Amino acid sequence: MGIKETKLTHKIYSENVLREWKRLAKDPFHRLEFDTTLKYLKKYLPKNGVILDAGGGPGRYSIELAKMGYNVVLLDLVPEHLEFAKKKIKQAKVQDKIKNIVEGTITDLSNFRSSSFNAVLCLGGALSHVHPEKDRKKAISELVRVAKKNAPIFVSVMGKLGTLTCFHRWVHEVKDTKHFKKFYLNGDDYQWHGGKAYAHFFELDELKSLFSNKAKFLESVGLEGLATPAQEQINKMAKKEPIAWKNWLEMHNALCNNPMVAEFSLHFMVIGIKN
C-alpha cells in the first residue's frame, strides 16, 4: 500500500474508534448501510462455516455474524480498533465464535492459507483507503485467494457518483478546482475528513473490473440507495412519519439491487463467488 495513504488511514481511524463503532447505528440513514448489508449477507452466506471479516474495524459485523452462529476471524489495520473490538466481543458474549483477531492489511493476507474461508467480507469502505490501483487489485486478489471455491465474497466501497449528489455538503471542496477535478475524474480524495485522510471513491464498473476472472459476479447493492442525497430529510421522515418510513424501506429493499441505484449510492456493495 502507498506509505503516505496508509499512515493517513491509520492515524484517522486510530483517533476515531468510537465514532467508527457508532457510525452504522447513529441514525436511520446510517443504519441503511448496516441493515442492507446484513440482508444480503443473510441471502448469500452459507449456513455455517468460518468467515473472514477483513478490514472489519471495531468489529460490528464480526459480532453480528458471531451472534448468527458463524465462526469469525477479524482482521484490521488499526490496533486501536482491535482492542475496542475485544471489549465489545466480550460484552456480547461471543468470544467462543471469534476464532482470531489479527492486525494486518487487506493487501497482504499471507497469514492465511489459500481456500481457507467459507465466506470473505471487506465491508464499510476498507478498500477505498487502498492506494494505488495496483494495490487495490492486489487486495481483491488476496480476498479471493483465501476464499474457498464457490465461497461468496462481499466488498463494499465509497461511491463516487453518490458522493457527487451530496455536493452541497462539501462546497469548499468543489471550489478547490484542482482537487475537485481529480476527484470526479479519478475518484481520489486527499481532503477526506478535512484533509486528514485519503479515500478512493469508486464507480461500479471499476470495482467489478478488479475481480476480472477471479470471481463470478452475482449482484450489486446500493446500501443507502436513493436516500443518499437526502440524509437530513430521511432522518426526519423516519422520526416523524412512521408510515412513510415503512413505505420508504419497502421501496429501498425492492430497488437497492438495481445497478443504477447502486451506482448512485454513498456506499455500494458487490457480491461474487470464487470461481
N, C-alpha and C positions, 0 to 999 in steps of 0.2 A: 504494500500500500504506500501511497505517497506519504513521506515522512511528515511534511507540514500538515496535511489534511488529517492524518491520524492523530497528531498531537492536539490539533484543534478539537477533534471529536472527543478524544479522551478528556480534555480539560472541561468542555462544556457539560458533558454528562456527569463527570465526577462531582461537579459543583451543583448539579440539579437532580440528584437522585430522587428526592421526594416528589418533585414536580413531575418527573417521568413516571413514577409509580401512579400518581393521581391522574395523569393526563387522560387515560382511557375511561375514567369514571367521573370526570369533573362536572359534566353536564350532558343533557340528552344528545347534543350534536356530537360530542366526542365519543359517547357510548355507541353511536352508529358504527364507528370503526371496529370497536371491540365486538359488539353483538353480531355484526355482519360477518366478521372473520370467523367467529365461533360457529355460526350457522354453516359455513362452508367447510370448516374443519370436520364438523359432525357428518356432513354429507359425504366426504371423501376419505376420512381416516379409516383404517382397518378396525376391526372390532377390538383388537388388543395389540400389544407389541411395545417396542421401545422407540421413543420419538426424540429426535434431536431438535432442541429449541435454540437455534444458532442466532447470536445477536439478540438474545432474549431479555436483555436489560435486567430490571429488578425482579423479573420472574412472574409477571401477572399471568401470562399464558401457560407457563410451566405449572403453576399452581392449579389453574383451572383444568388442565389436562390430567394432572395427578388426581384431582377430585373425581374425574371421569373414569379413573381406573388404569390409566396408562402409566408405564414406566417412562421417565423423562430424564434426559441429560441436558442441562442448561449450560450454554457457553456464552460468554460476553467479553468484550474488550476491556471493560471498566471494572476494576476490583471493588470499587465502592458499590456498584450495582449488585455484585455477587454477595457482598457482606449483608446488604439490605435484604436481598432475596432469601438468604439463610434465615433471617429473623421472621420474615413473612411465611416461609415454608413451615417453620416450627409452629407459628401461631395457627396456621391452617391444619396442622397435624397430619401432614402428608410426607413426612421425612422418608418413610419407607418406600415411597414411589419415586422420589428424586434420587436417581442412581448415581449421579455425579454432577458436580458443579465445577466448571473448567474456565479458567481465564485464557482467552485466546481470540483470534480473529477469523472471520469467515473466509478470508483468502488463504488460510493455511489450516486445514483440518487434519494434519498429518498425525495427530494423536489418535485418530480413529481409522480403523481398517476400512477398506472398500466394502461396500454392500453390508454395512453394519446395522442400519436403522430401517424400521418398518414405515417410517414417515420422517420427513425433514421439513422444518419450518425456518423461515427467515422473515420475520414479521416486523411491522412498525417502521420500516424505512432504514434498517441497518445497511442495506446495500446502497442506499442513497448517500452514505458517508464514505463510500469507497472511491478512490481516485488513483490513477487514471482509468480509462476504459478497459485497458488490458487487464487490470486487476479486478474490475467488475466481472469480466469474462472468467477470470481465474476463480473468483468466488463462486460463480454459478457452477463451474466445472467441479469444484470441491463439494458443493452441496449435492450435486447429482452423484458424484463418485461414492459418497458414503451411504447413499440410499440403496436399499435392496432393489432387485429387479421388480418392476411393477409397483414400487412404492410411490405414494403421492408426495409431491414437493410443492410447498406453498411459499411464494415470495411476494411480499407487499412493499411498495415503494411510494415515495412522494411524487405526485403527478404534476407535470409542467403545465399542461393546459388548464387543469383545475385550479392551480395556483394563480394563473393569469386571470381567471374570472374573479379573483378576490383582490384585484389590483388596488382597490380603494383602501386596503389595509396598509399598503406599502408604497404610498405615493412618493415618499422620499427616495425609494429605490428606483422607481420609474423615472424620476428626474435625473438620476445618475446615468447619463447616456451610455457610457462605455460598459458599465456593469449590466444595465438592463438589456442591451443588445446581446451581450454574452449569455445572459440568462435565457432569452427567448430563442436564440439560435442554437445554443449548445446545452442548455439546461444546468449550467454551472453557476453556483451562488456562493460567493465568498463573503456575502453580507448577511448570511443566515444568523439569526439570533443577534441582530445588531452588529454584525461584523465580527462576532466572536467565534464563529464556526463555519464549516464548509458543508454544503449539501449539493447533491446532483439530483435534478428533477427530471423524471423520465416521461417519454411518450410511450404509449402502449406497445407499438411495433418494435421500439428499441429494446424494451425488456424481453419481449418474446424472442427477438433475434439472438439474444445472449444464450438461449437454450439450444439454438440451432438444431442439430440432430440428436442431442443428448437426451431429450425427453419429449414425450408426446403431449402436445398442448391439449388441455381439457376445457378450460374456462377462464374468463377474466371477469373480475368483480369490482365495481365501484364501491368503496367502503363507506364513504359519506354520500356518494352518488349525487343526486340532484339537489341535495341540501347544501352543497359546497359553497356557493356564493352568498348564502343567507344564514350564517351561523346565529346571529342575534335573533332573527325572526323565528328560526327553528326552535331555539330555546324558549322563546316567549310562547310560541304555539304549544309546545309540549307542557308548559307550566299552566297555561290559562285555558287551553282549548283541547280537552282530552279526547273528544270525538274526532276533531280534525287531526289530532296527532295520531290516533289509532288508524285513521284512514291513510294518513301520510306513510306510516310504517308499512301498511299493506302494499301501497304503491311502491315504496322503496324495495321491499323484498321481491316484488314481481319484476321490477325493471333493473335492479342493480347489476345483473349479469349481461345487460345489453352492452356491447363493446363501446358504443358512443358514450354511455353513462360512465363506464369505467374510465375512458379517456379523459373525461372532464371532471373526474373526482379528485379531491385533495390527496387522497391515498387510494391506490388501486392494487389489487392482488391478481397474480397469475398463478394458475394451478396446472400442474402437469404430472405425468407419471414417467418413471425412468424406463427407458427402452430396454 
